[in-house]
């Protein structure tokens, strides 16, 4: 139904308009009793064999919704009905910001990919906290945090600490995002010394809390092997809890879409199928170099059970989806869970 009816309608709209339309429709309909019952029967599938315990948290299944879809924690209860094992909100910043000028989200249907240069558009961390206080579902929530565009890198630590302080009572884990290509100079924070200082500050603030929350680092797929070696060293030195691999890529190679069309779109990070191989390579490299000494959440190009298995076998403990759901529809989550159960049974 999604691919034959809903997707063609949504794809007639520009990508961001379709996103807002979908959000509004989910908010209006998912909590109607008859719809809620249908959604749960259609998309629900839980099995003890899918459960995973990672960095001290027990996940009902290993498939999460990646950051960027529900930036402002508006649809946690509704999205949890689709069978996600966890949902990551954000990227959130201390102050609200509009993000980059529109248009800033583009589909590449030939590649089953997206290009975005959203620029951390969000309503600010305090607005998200208000919604988190009233959520009803018990799904595990990750808080993806970043800095405001106008905050210079030398003051970035303060922005991350403001977000950590506000979100700490309401999320289950944190993600330090220094890898978006859409905030000027943000990726400079991935360099060894600035990154170490940032993570140590975030970890110290977290350590002062009564209940520690896992701290993860989200990295770009465009890092060199030498930079990935630094990431392994930094994770082990700072003793943060894990890595999310990977964010979107600035690499345009391998796209089937006409080069002139891609060029006309301009700057932005690419996600979708084209990212699958590289994100798996990064996962495998980190897992091998670290002797699997820390958990990795694998994200990038997951559309099928086989994609998920490749990430898990490369060294990921959990996976996240986003672009795949845009192209395949929400039924993808249940399909992957069914496929994983068959895979486990045949092992």
Secondary structure, DSSP 8 states (H G I E B T S, - for coil): -IIIIIHHHHTTS-HHHHHHHHHHHHHHHTTSHHHHHHHHHHH----GGG-EEETTEEESSSEEE-TTSSTTSSSHHHHHTTT-SEEEEEEE-SS-B--S-S--EEEEGGGTEEEE---S-BS-HHHHHHHHHT-----EEEEEE---TTS-GGGHHHHHHHHHHHHTTT-SEEEEE---TTSTTGGGGGSHHHHHHHHHHHHHHHHTSSS--EEEEEE-TT--HHHHHHHHHHHHHHT--EEEE---B---TT--S-HHHHHHH-S-EEEEGGGHHHHHHHHHHHHHHTTT-SEEEEESS--SHHHHHHHHHHT-SEEEESHHHHHH-THHHHHHHHHHHHHHHH-
